[in-house]
Amino acid sequence: MHDQRKPRVLIVEDETMVSMLVEDMTSDLGAEVVGPAAKFEQAMALALKADFDLAVLDVNLDGLVVYPVADVLRDRGIPFIFLTGYDSSVVPTGYQQNCVLTKPFSHDAFSDAVNGILAKASVVSAAS
């Protein structure tokens, strides 16, 4: 990011162990964790108001789909990555251009996805 602060990553995940793993991976990449949010309402509140550069969204939050949160992020121009324990085909067509990581995923896959999106966002913000 061009302002020299650590990138901030919102984590939305309802499974505690997965959330802790994603938090650790995010910190390993030198980013600051926002949240985490384990419930849909928490995720929506953070999506609407919090300051962050990227979101990592579990597709299924205790039986509720996360797509309304993704819509808020899209409207705010904040990139996001979906996490799912199902096949990536569960992600609707309108979101297929977004990165989808299927659980379990490797540290390298997570790192590549996060670093790629943050690098692209940094280039876009530097150009504006």
Buried (B, 14 or more C-beta within 10 A) or exposed (E): BEEEEEBBBBBBBBBEEBBEBBBEBBEEBEBEBBBBBBEBEBBBEBBEEBEBBBBBBBBBBEEBBBBEBBEBBBEEEBBBBBBBEEEEEBBEEEBEEBBBBBBEBEEEBBBEBBBEBBEEBBEEEEEE
